[in-house]
Amino acid sequence: MPDEPVPVQLLLSPPMEIADKELEESEKLASPVTGSVHSWDLVTGADGPGTRMTLFLAGCGMRCQYCQNPDTWRMKDGVRHSVDEVMERVTRYATVMKVTGGGLTISGGEPLLQSKFVMSIFRRCKDLDIHTALDTAGLLGSRLTDDDLNYVDLVLLDIKSGLPETYQRVTGRPLQPTLDFARRLDALDKKVWIRFVLVPNLTDAVENVDAVADFVATLGNVERLEVLPFHQLGREKWELSGEPYLLEDTKPPTKELIERVKQQFAKRGINVM
């Protein structure tokens, strides 16, 4: 008799225990003065409009199966930087950001694990009239007050699945906090770009995509939705992390699948990219 397959939730258990500790530690280490930084990047045409500096923070309370940067999961693996140090680098590129309609994007990891640090930076950016964008999965959206959101020009909101059971399988976390945060952003008329990662045999089911599309279609503040095809560029990082990589044999989506999913969004009147 062949061995029975190990349930996905059992495979994900150790990483989720670590993720739980990250959430707990983030509350203890919360600081408006310093934060744990993973890396920086200067990009054009990604992470928001114009030429942008993207600041990747360390630490995440999710364990997405398709994560391309598992090296950003732990706050302890980042480098401690002060708000002043971050702003020194941001102001270095302020002119080119303004000329191109760009700005600063804070990503991760999950930046709202360090929400006080994020907001200290964004407040300084607004003093300099620098456009701000927050790249988040929305799980910790409740950590931001409505006043905090006044300093965020754009939210890049990752909706990783539309069906609660699929979302739980993909991320190890519940879907509802993300939906609640999206509704709140809509009520505040905060500009949002939705991101959806398309993974064959994981997030591509017609009913899962329909659930995302049906929800997004009810929001009046979404400027665009980006379908991001899964790729294997992060495989090496998974090998170094020592954690189980369940998508080892998953191939990128075909052009036909990408087009089918885009059409599902477009049929709801969503501006899909």
N, C-alpha and C positions, 0 to 999 in steps of 0.2 A: 504493500500500500504506500503510495507516494506521500511525502511530507506535506502537511497542509501549509498554505502560504501564510506568512505572518501578516496580521492585519495592519493596514497603513497607520492607524492611530498608535499602535504599539511601536512601530518604527519611529514615529515622530515624538514619542514620549520624552526621551532624554533631551532633545533640543528644546522642547517646550518647557521643561523644567528650568533650563538655563534662561529661556526667554522670560519666564516668570520672575526669575531673580533679577534680570535686567530691569523689569518694570519696578520692582521693589527698590532696587538700588538707585534708580533714577529719581525717585521721590526723595531719598535721603541725600543725594548728591546735588540736587537742584540748586543752581546758582545763576544769578543774573550777571555775574562778573566774569566767570570762566566756564569753558566747556570742553568736551572731548571731541577733537577734530580728526577725521580720518584722512581727508585729502581736499585738494582744490583743483578746479579746472576752469579754463577760459574757453568758452564755446560760442558758436554762432548758429542760430537755427535750431537750437535744442533747449529744453528746460525753460521755455518761455520766449518772448519776443526779443529780437535784436541780439547784440553781442552781450553775453552774460558771464559773470563769474558764478560758478556753482560751488558752493561750500558743502562738502559731504561730512556730516557729523557721524560719530561712532555710537553704536547702540541701537538695538531694535527689539521690540517686544513681540514680533511675529517671526515665523519660520517658514516663509513661502517656499514651496517645493521648487519653483522655477527661479528663485533669487539668483541674480548674476553676481552679487557682491556679498557672499557670506562672510567675507573678511571685515564687513562693517557692522556685524551683529553685536559685538561686545564693546562697551564703553571703555573698558580697561585697555583695549588694544589701540585706542586713539592717543593723540598727543594733546596735552592740555594747552589751550590758548586763551588769552584774555580777549574781551571785546575790543579793547584798544588795538591789539595785535591784528585782529580780523579787519578792523576798520582801516588800519594803515594800508593793508593790501587792497581793500576795496577802493579806497580813494585814489590809489595809484592808477586805476583804470576808469575812474569816474567819467572822464571826458569822453572816451570812446563809447562807454555805455550810453551816455546821454545822446551823443550824435547818432547812434544807431537805433535808439529807442529800446535799449537793453537795460540791464540792471543786475541785481543780485538774486540768485535762487539759492535757498537753503534746502538741502536734501539729506539723504542718509544711505543706509540705516533708516531710522525713523526720527526726524528732527524734533517731533513733539515730545520725545523722551527727555529732551532738554529745552522745554518750552520757554523757560525764563531767560536762558541764554539767547535763544532765537529772538525773542521779543526785544531784548536789549539791543541787539544788532539792528533789527528792523527799525526801531525808533531812531537810532543814529542815522540810518540810511535816509529816512524821511526828512530829517533835519537837513540833509544834503540834496534833497529832491532826487534820490536814486530809486528807481522802480524796484519793488520787492515781490518775490514769488516764493511760495511755500509748496514744496513737493512732499505730500503726505498720503498715507493710506487712511487717515481719518479715525483710526481706532482711538486716539487720544485727543480728539477734537475738543472734548469737554474741558481740557486744560487751558484753553484759550477763552478769555472773556470777549464780549462784544467790543470792548474798547481795544483789546489786543488786535482784533481783526481790522480795526481802522488803519493799522500800519501795514497791512498786507494788501497789495494791489491785485494779486492773482494767486489762486490756489490751483495747483496741479494735483488733482484728486485721483488716486489709484482705486478704481473699483475692480477688484480682482475676480469677482464672480457675482452673479445675480441670484443664484439659489443658495439659501443659507447652508445647506449640507455640503454643497460644492465649495463654498467659501471656507467653511470650517476645515474641509479636507486640504484645500490649497494652502491655507495660512496658519491653521491651528487656532484661529480666533473666530469669534462670532461676527456676522455681517452687520447686525443692527447698529452698532456705534458709527459705522461709516455712513449708513443711510441717514441716521439722525444728524450727523455733521453736515451732510450734503443738503438736507432740508433747511438747516439753520443758515447755511451760506446763501441759499436761495432766498430765504426770508430777509436777509440783510442785503440782497442784491449784489453779492460779492462775485466778481468775475471768476469763472472756473473753466479749466480745461480738464476733461476726463481722460484717464488713461486706462486701457484695457489690454492686458497681455494675453495673446492668443496662443494657447498650448494644445497641440493635438492630443486627444484622448484625456484631457484634464479640464480645460475651460471652454472647449469648442462645441459642446452639445448645443443643439438648436435652442432647447428650452432654457439653457443657462444664459446664452447670449440674448435671447428674447427678454429674459427677466431684467438684465442690465438695461437693454434698450427701452423697455416699458417704463422703468424707473426714471431714466435720464430724460425721457420725453416729457415727464411731468415737471421738470425744472425749467425755469425761465432765465437762468443766469449762465447757462453753459454755452460758451462760445464755440467750442469744438470738442470732438472726441477722437482720440488717437488710438488706432488699433496697432499694437506693438507685437510683431511676430516673435515668437520664442526662438532663441538660438542657443548654441552650446558654448559660447565664448567664456562662460564662467565655470566650465567643468573643472579646470585646473584648480581654481580656488576651493571648490568643493573637496577635491582630493586632499588639499592641504588642511582643510578644516577638520578632517577626520570624522565628519558626520555623514550619515547615510544619504546618498544622492539617488533619489527615486526615478529621475528622468534620464538616466544614463543612456537609454536606447531610444529616447524620444527624438524624432526628427523635426526640423522646422516646418511650419505649415506650408502647404502648397499654395501657389497663386490662386488656384480655384477656391480653396478654403478661405483664404484671406478675402477674396472678392465676395464670397457668400456671406461672410460675417459683416463686411462693410455694408452690403445691401440690407441686411437685417436692421442696421442702425439707420441707414439712409431712408428706409421706408417709413420711419417714424419722424422724418423731418429733421433728423440730427445732422449737423455739419460734421461729417466723418472724414478723417485724414488717413 
